[in-house]
Amino acid sequence: MKDAGIRIRVEKELRTAFVEACQAEDRLASNVLRDFMQTYVARRQGGQGDLFSGPVRRPEQLKRKPA
């Protein structure tokens, strides 16, 4: 039973890209986030550590710098 909510603030571009990626896979963004949360909790409880192997990079950090 879903009886609690979480509200987060993200960049508009990130939200748009996330929703489009979910739609491309015919999935609801809320279900993708629930799946992530369940996986994250399971890994933390199972002693597997973080889901991420390195620091989280924002989209603007992924752009190549001109040479």
C-alpha positions in Angstrom: 0.0 0.0 0.0 1.4 3.4 -1.0 0.8 5.8 1.8 3.8 8.2 1.8 5.3 10.5 -0.7 8.7 12.1 -1.4 9.1 15.4 -3.1 12.5 16.3 -4.6 13.8 19.3 -6.6 15.8 18.6 -9.7 16.8 20.6 -12.8 14.1 20.9 -15.4 16.4 19.4 -18.0 17.1 16.3 -15.9 13.4 15.7 -15.2 12.5 16.0 -18.8 15.3 13.6 -19.9 14.3 11.1 -17.2 10.6 11.2 -18.1 11.4 10.8 -21.8 13.7 7.9 -21.0 11.0 6.2 -19.0 8.4 6.8 -21.8 10.8 5.3 -24.3 10.8 2.1 -22.2 7.0 2.3 -21.7 7.4 2.7 -18.0 6.0 5.2 -15.5 8.7 7.4 -13.9 7.2 6.7 -10.5 7.6 2.9 -11.0 11.3 3.4 -12.1 12.0 5.4 -9.0 10.3 2.8 -6.8 12.4 0.1 -8.4 15.5 2.1 -7.8 14.6 2.7 -4.2 13.9 -1.0 -3.6 17.2 -2.0 -5.2 19.1 0.6 -3.3 17.7 -0.5 0.0 18.2 -4.2 -0.7 21.8 -3.6 -1.7 22.5 -1.5 1.4 20.9 -4.2 3.7 22.8 -6.9 1.9 26.1 -5.3 2.5 26.7 -4.6 -1.2 27.4 -0.9 -0.8 26.4 1.9 -3.1 24.8 1.4 -6.5 27.3 3.9 -7.9 31.0 3.0 -8.5 32.1 6.6 -8.6 30.9 10.1 -8.0 27.6 11.1 -9.5 28.1 13.4 -12.5 25.6 16.0 -13.5 24.7 16.4 -17.2 26.7 19.6 -17.5 29.7 17.8 -16.2 29.5 15.2 -18.9 30.0 17.7 -21.7 33.4 17.7 -23.3 35.5 20.7 -22.9 36.8 22.3 -26.1 40.4 21.6 -26.9 
